Amino acid sequence: MTRRTPVGGDREGLGAGQGRTGDEQLSGDENGEAQQRVLRDVDMGTPKQYSVVQMQRFAGFGVGLASLLTENVLSHPCIVFRRQCQVHHCSYRYHLQPFSVLNVMLKIQGAQGFSTVWKGMTSRFVVQGIQLGSEGIIAEFTDFPREVTTHSTFKQVFKHIALKGLSIVVTSPFFCASLIETVQSDIASETPWVLDCVKEGFRRLLGWGAPTTTRLLPVWKLVLPTVLYGLLHYLVTSIVQYIALVLLRQGKDRHKFDIDEPLADRNMLETYFPELFATFLGNLFSDVLLFPLETVMHRLHIQGTRTIIDNTDWGSGVLAINTRYEGMSECFRIVVREEGFFGLYKGFGALILQYLLHAAILKITKCIYDIMSENFPSRPKAPPRQRQQ
């Protein structure tokens, strides 16, 4: 027999079931509305956040690139005067501090015009382009890596250094032509064309149209000091730059410079400025440490080219380069014997002035990043939570 349930019990159970169903429906409606609100907020917020991140990336990269270009352009007069001092073998004013540098530079500019302190700038950029292009071509046809990391093997690092050395060898004759354009006086020479350094570089490499003088060193004798200086400069710069970045990221505010932190969680100052500052320190250390070797290299490149430079003692008049060095070691000995130890540091004041200018530009760049970080925050502020009653 089938057991019957009382009718009242059915009604009570049905009423209770209907009540639970109504509560569940209300709760489900509220959850559905909440989910819709969340999805709507995400749909509205995600494109905005993405656009902010993209704007940060382009703005930060643009400011950093503009800073580097400004440094290279504004510091070129210091490079011109420094190189002229380095190859001036018979000068008695060494310009070891920046105050005397400014005085003579202003005199030369006043006598020869504004453009005289910017000579050789385009050829310097052309030589940098040739080096980057040759490096890319060599890497394309070999297994030499263009970049290495802390996880690279010793063999990969060695191949990377070999790639840098080969690109410097290719660039050497063009660097020599660019150096001549940088140091020669505007009074005693014609204004070179943009790509004259390329033409003169091939002439120096092949011996076409070279001055018939026994003092001109062949290109193969210039390879050793040029490659040695280029590789040491690259290694010192890279090591100092890496150490600076590690110290920045492991300092008191380590979370601000975490390399694994997403770009959206960092502002532009924390993302881009450490790289600029580390590059500044790397170049500063390498230029100061290798200044004597740079002096010797420039003298060997300029010897026998019949180049006439400005008189760096007083800023008026010109003089011809008349040296006779057989190689790098002999150049070191003769400079120290005839000009003293500080003869290797002629024009060091121009280097100090150059990096003071770099530091000022870096400070301005930091202020720009600060302002842009305030106007474009890394993440939108969360709305205040409402207290539940």
C-alpha positions in Angstrom: 0.0 0.0 0.0 1.1 3.5 -0.8 1.6 5.7 2.2 -0.3 9.0 2.0 1.1 12.2 3.2 -1.3 14.6 4.9 -2.6 17.4 2.8 -1.6 20.0 5.4 1.9 18.7 5.4 2.0 19.0 1.6 0.9 22.5 1.8 3.4 23.4 4.5 6.2 21.8 2.6 5.1 23.4 -0.6 4.9 26.8 1.1 8.4 26.4 2.6 9.7 25.2 -0.8 8.2 28.2 -2.5 9.7 30.5 0.1 13.2 29.1 -0.4 12.8 29.3 -4.1 11.8 33.0 -3.9 14.8 33.7 -1.7 17.1 31.9 -4.1 15.7 33.8 -7.0 16.3 37.1 -5.3 19.8 36.1 -4.4 20.4 34.9 -7.9 19.1 38.2 -9.4 21.4 40.2 -7.1 24.4 38.0 -8.0 23.6 38.4 -11.7 23.4 42.1 -11.4 26.6 42.3 -9.5 28.4 40.1 -12.1 27.0 42.3 -14.9 28.3 45.4 -13.1 31.7 43.8 -12.7 31.9 42.8 -16.3 30.7 46.3 -17.4 33.4 47.9 -15.2 36.1 45.6 -16.6 35.0 46.3 -20.2 35.1 50.0 -19.6 38.3 50.0 -17.5 40.5 47.6 -19.4 40.9 49.7 -22.6 41.5 52.8 -20.6 44.2 51.0 -18.5 45.7 49.6 -21.7 45.8 53.0 -23.3 47.5 54.5 -20.2 50.1 51.8 -20.3 50.7 52.3 -24.0 50.9 56.1 -23.5 53.4 55.5 -20.7 55.5 53.3 -22.9 55.7 55.6 -25.9 56.1 58.7 -23.8 58.8 57.2 -21.6 60.7 55.8 -24.6 60.4 59.2 -26.4 61.7 61.2 -23.5 64.7 58.8 -23.0 65.5 58.9 -26.7 65.3 62.7 -26.7 67.6 62.8 -23.7 70.2 60.7 -25.4 70.1 62.7 -28.6 70.4 65.9 -26.7 73.4 64.7 -24.8 75.1 63.6 -28.0 74.4 66.9 -29.8 75.0 69.4 -26.9 78.2 67.6 -25.8 79.8 67.6 -29.3 81.6 70.9 -28.8 83.3 69.4 -25.7 84.3 66.3 -27.8 85.8 68.5 -30.5 87.9 70.5 -28.1 89.0 67.4 -26.1 90.2 65.7 -29.3 92.1 68.8 -30.4 93.8 69.0 -27.1 94.7 65.3 -27.2 96.4 65.5 -30.6 98.1 68.9 -29.8 101.6 67.5 -29.1 103.4 70.8 -28.5 100.8 72.6 -26.3 101.8 74.0 -22.9 98.2 74.5 -21.6 96.8 71.0 -20.8 93.3 72.2 -19.9 92.9 69.7 -17.0 90.0 71.7 -15.5 86.8 73.0 -17.2 87.3 76.7 -16.6 90.1 77.2 -19.0 88.2 75.1 -21.6 85.3 77.4 -21.7 87.5 80.5 -22.3 89.3 79.0 -25.2 86.2 77.4 -26.8 84.5 80.8 -26.8 87.5 82.5 -28.4 87.6 79.9 -31.2 83.9 80.2 -31.8 84.0 83.9 -31.8 86.9 83.9 -34.4 85.5 81.2 -36.7 81.8 81.2 -36.2 79.2 79.2 -34.4 79.4 76.1 -36.6 83.1 75.5 -35.8 82.4 73.8 -32.5 79.9 71.4 -34.2 82.3 70.1 -37.0 82.4 66.4 -37.5 79.1 65.7 -35.7 77.4 64.1 -38.7 80.4 62.0 -39.5 80.4 60.7 -35.9 76.8 59.6 -36.3 77.7 58.0 -39.7 80.5 56.0 -38.1 78.2 54.8 -35.3 75.7 53.7 -38.0 78.5 51.8 -39.9 79.5 50.0 -36.8 75.9 49.0 -35.9 75.3 47.9 -39.5 78.5 45.9 -39.8 77.7 44.3 -36.5 74.2 43.3 -37.7 75.6 41.9 -41.0 78.3 39.8 -39.3 75.8 38.5 -36.8 73.4 37.6 -39.6 76.0 35.3 -41.4 77.5 33.9 -38.2 76.3 32.4 -34.9 77.8 35.4 -33.0 75.1 36.7 -30.6 74.4 40.5 -30.7 73.3 40.4 -27.0 74.2 38.4 -24.0 72.6 38.0 -20.6 73.6 36.7 -17.2 72.4 33.3 -18.3 74.7 33.2 -21.4 77.5 30.7 -21.5 81.2 31.6 -21.6 81.3 30.6 -25.3 78.4 32.9 -26.1 80.1 35.8 -24.3 83.3 35.2 -26.1 81.6 35.1 -29.5 79.7 38.3 -28.5 83.0 40.1 -27.7 84.5 38.8 -31.0 81.5 40.3 -32.8 82.2 43.6 -31.2 85.9 43.4 -32.2 85.2 42.6 -35.8 82.7 45.5 -36.1 85.4 47.8 -34.7 87.9 46.5 -37.2 85.5 47.3 -40.1 84.8 50.8 -38.7 88.5 51.8 -38.0 89.3 53.6 -41.4 86.0 55.4 -41.2 86.6 56.5 -37.6 90.0 57.9 -38.7 88.3 60.0 -41.4 85.7 61.2 -38.9 88.4 62.1 -36.4 90.1 64.3 -39.0 86.9 66.1 -39.7 86.4 66.7 -35.9 89.8 68.2 -35.1 90.8 70.0 -38.3 90.5 73.8 -38.3 87.7 75.4 -40.4 90.2 78.2 -41.4 92.6 75.8 -43.1 90.1 73.3 -44.6 87.0 73.1 -46.6 83.7 72.1 -45.1 83.2 68.4 -45.7 80.2 66.8 -47.2 77.9 64.5 -45.1 79.4 61.2 -46.5 82.9 62.4 -47.0 84.0 60.3 -44.1 82.9 57.2 -46.0 84.8 58.1 -49.1 87.9 59.1 -47.1 87.6 55.9 -45.1 87.8 53.7 -48.2 90.7 55.8 -49.5 92.5 55.2 -46.2 91.8 51.5 -46.4 92.9 51.1 -50.0 95.6 53.7 -50.0 94.0 55.8 -52.7 94.9 59.5 -52.6 96.8 59.1 -49.3 99.5 61.6 -48.5 102.9 60.5 -49.7 104.6 60.6 -46.3 106.4 58.0 -44.2 104.7 59.2 -41.0 101.3 58.0 -42.1 100.7 54.7 -40.3 99.0 51.9 -42.3 95.5 50.8 -41.3 96.7 47.4 -39.9 98.9 49.2 -37.4 95.9 51.2 -36.2 93.7 48.1 -35.7 95.3 47.0 -32.4 94.9 50.3 -30.4 91.5 50.9 -31.9 90.1 47.4 -31.1 91.7 47.5 -27.7 90.2 50.8 -26.8 86.8 49.9 -28.3 86.5 46.5 -26.5 87.7 47.9 -23.1 85.3 50.8 -23.4 82.4 48.4 -24.1 83.4 46.0 -21.3 83.8 48.7 -18.7 80.6 50.4 -19.7 78.6 47.2 -19.6 80.0 46.0 -16.2 79.5 49.4 -14.5 76.0 49.7 -16.1 75.0 46.2 -14.8 76.4 46.9 -11.3 74.5 50.2 -11.2 71.2 48.6 -12.2 71.7 45.8 -9.6 72.4 48.3 -6.8 69.3 50.3 -7.8 67.1 47.3 -7.8 68.5 45.9 -4.5 68.4 49.2 -2.6 66.0 50.4 0.0 63.2 50.7 -2.6 63.9 47.4 -4.2 60.2 46.9 -5.1 60.2 50.0 -7.2 63.0 48.7 -9.5 62.0 45.1 -9.7 62.7 44.0 -13.3 60.0 41.4 -13.1 57.3 43.9 -12.1 54.8 44.6 -14.8 55.0 48.0 -16.6 51.5 48.8 -15.5 52.6 48.6 -11.8 55.5 51.0 -12.2 55.6 54.7 -13.2 57.8 56.0 -16.0 60.4 57.3 -13.6 60.9 53.8 -12.1 60.8 52.1 -15.5 63.1 54.2 -17.7 65.3 56.5 -15.5 67.5 53.7 -14.0 68.6 52.6 -17.5 69.6 56.2 -18.3 71.4 56.7 -15.1 73.3 53.4 -15.4 74.3 54.3 -18.9 75.5 57.6 -17.7 77.7 56.0 -15.0 79.0 53.4 -17.4 80.2 55.9 -20.0 81.6 58.2 -17.3 83.7 55.4 -15.7 85.0 54.1 -19.1 85.9 57.5 -20.5 87.8 58.5 -17.4 89.6 55.2 -17.0 90.6 54.9 -20.7 91.4 58.6 -21.3 95.2 58.0 -21.7 94.6 55.1 -24.2 92.2 57.3 -26.1 94.9 60.1 -26.4 97.4 57.6 -27.8 94.8 56.2 -30.2 93.9 59.6 -31.5 97.5 60.6 -32.0 98.2 57.5 -34.0 95.2 58.0 -36.2 96.0 61.6 -37.0 99.7 61.2 -37.6 100.8 61.7 -41.2 97.5 63.0 -42.4 98.8 66.7 -42.7 95.9 67.8 -40.5 95.9 71.5 -39.3 94.1 72.1 -36.0 93.2 75.2 -34.0 95.7 76.4 -31.4 94.2 75.2 -28.1 96.6 77.3 -26.0 95.0 80.7 -26.7 92.2 80.0 -29.2 93.8 82.0 -32.0 95.8 80.7 -34.9 96.4 77.2 -36.3 99.2 74.7 -36.3 100.1 71.5 -38.1 100.4 68.0 -36.5 104.0 66.9 -36.8 104.6 63.7 -34.9 106.5 60.5 -35.6 105.3 57.5 -33.6 106.0 53.9 -34.7 103.3 52.3 -32.6 101.2 52.4 -29.4 103.9 51.6 -26.9 106.4 54.1 -28.4 103.7 56.8 -28.3 103.1 56.2 -24.6 106.8 56.5 -23.9 107.4 59.7 -25.9 104.3 61.5 -24.5 105.3 60.7 -20.9 109.0 61.6 -21.5 108.4 64.9 -23.4 105.1 66.1 -22.1 104.9 64.5 -18.6 102.4 62.0 -17.2 99.6 64.6 -17.5 100.4 64.9 -21.2 98.1 61.8 -21.5 95.3 63.8 -19.9 95.3 66.9 -22.2 91.8 68.1 -22.6 90.5 66.3 -19.5 88.7 69.5 -18.4 86.5 69.2 -21.6 85.5 65.7 -20.5 84.5 67.0 -17.1 82.5 69.8 -18.7 80.9 67.2 -21.0 79.6 65.0 -18.1 78.5 68.0 -16.1 76.3 68.8 -19.1 75.2 65.2 -19.2 74.3 65.3 -15.5 72.2 68.5 -16.0 70.3 66.9 -18.9 69.8 63.8 -16.8 68.4 65.9 -13.9 66.0 67.7 -16.3 64.9 64.3 -17.7 64.2 63.0 -14.2 62.0 66.1 -13.5 60.1 65.4 -16.7 59.5 61.8 -15.7 58.3 62.9 -12.3 55.8 65.3 -13.9 54.6 62.7 -16.4 54.3 60.0 -13.7 52.0 62.3 -11.7 49.8 63.0 -14.8 49.8 59.4 -16.0 49.7 57.2 -12.9 50.8 53.6 -13.3 47.5 52.2 -12.1 44.1 53.9 -11.5 43.2 54.6 -8.0 40.6 52.1 -6.6 37.2 53.7 -5.6 36.6 53.8 -1.8 34.7 50.8 -0.5 31.3 51.4 0.9 30.6 50.2 4.3 28.0 47.4 4.5 25.1 48.2 6.7 
